[in-house]
Amino acid sequence: MAIGARDYIDKLLVKKYADEKVDNHDAVESMVNPEKMLEAMNDVAAIQRNMFMLSQRLSSACYAINAKAARYQKREVNEG
């Protein structure tokens, strides 16, 4: 998939709107404090990281418990 103007009309539209400024984010004051937003995102990431580590530890502990509680039985293998 190519990016850019392919035909005459697309080229004219690109030429017309090339110098237009469409992103006026400097003119609008944000309703959300960016520092508080980044702090909240950092807190969520820390919580998710801790939950993942706890999940891994729990999985390891359950595996160890199941391995200790396992009872193995010998089976006779029929050859032939």
C-alpha positions as CSV (number, residue, x, y, z in Angstrom):
1,M,0.0,0.0,0.0
2,A,1.6,3.2,-1.2
3,I,1.4,6.5,0.8
4,G,1.0,9.8,-1.0
5,A,-0.9,11.4,-3.9
6,R,-1.5,9.0,-6.8
7,D,-3.5,11.1,-9.2
8,Y,-4.0,14.7,-10.3
9,I,-6.8,15.5,-7.8
10,D,-4.8,14.1,-4.9
11,K,-1.8,16.1,-5.8
12,L,-3.9,19.3,-5.9
13,L,-5.4,18.5,-2.5
14,V,-1.9,17.9,-1.1
15,K,-0.7,21.2,-2.5
16,K,-3.7,23.1,-1.2
17,Y,-3.5,21.7,2.4
18,A,0.3,21.4,2.7
19,D,0.6,24.5,4.8
20,E,-2.6,24.3,6.8
21,K,-2.2,23.9,10.5
22,V,-4.7,21.4,11.8
23,D,-3.2,20.5,15.2
24,N,-3.9,23.4,17.6
25,H,-3.2,21.7,20.8
26,D,-1.2,24.7,22.1
27,A,-4.3,26.9,22.0
28,V,-6.4,24.7,24.2
29,E,-5.7,24.3,27.9
30,S,-5.8,20.7,29.1
31,M,-8.4,19.7,31.7
32,V,-6.0,17.0,33.0
33,N,-2.8,17.7,34.8
34,P,-0.2,15.8,32.8
35,E,2.0,15.3,35.9
36,K,-0.9,13.7,37.8
37,M,-1.8,11.6,34.8
38,L,1.8,10.3,34.4
39,E,1.9,9.6,38.2
40,A,-1.4,7.6,37.9
41,M,-0.1,5.6,34.9
42,N,3.1,4.9,36.8
43,D,1.1,3.6,39.8
44,V,-1.1,1.4,37.6
45,A,2.1,0.0,35.9
46,A,3.6,-0.7,39.3
47,I,0.5,-2.5,40.5
48,Q,0.3,-4.6,37.4
49,R,4.0,-5.5,37.7
50,N,3.5,-6.5,41.3
51,M,0.4,-8.6,40.5
52,F,2.3,-10.4,37.8
53,M,5.2,-11.2,40.2
54,L,2.8,-12.5,42.8
55,S,1.0,-14.6,40.2
56,Q,4.3,-16.1,39.2
57,R,5.2,-16.9,42.8
58,L,1.8,-18.4,43.5
59,S,2.1,-20.5,40.4
60,S,5.5,-21.8,41.4
61,A,4.3,-22.5,45.0
62,C,1.2,-24.4,43.7
63,Y,3.4,-26.4,41.3
64,A,5.8,-27.3,44.2
65,I,2.8,-28.4,46.4
66,N,1.3,-30.5,43.7
67,A,4.7,-32.1,43.0
68,K,5.1,-33.0,46.7
69,A,1.6,-34.4,47.0
70,A,1.8,-36.5,43.8
71,R,1.6,-40.2,44.2
72,Y,3.3,-42.1,41.4
73,Q,2.4,-45.6,40.5
74,K,4.4,-48.1,38.4
75,R,2.7,-49.5,35.4
76,E,3.6,-52.7,33.6
77,V,4.4,-52.1,29.9
78,N,3.5,-54.9,27.6
79,E,6.1,-55.3,24.9
80,G,5.1,-57.1,21.8
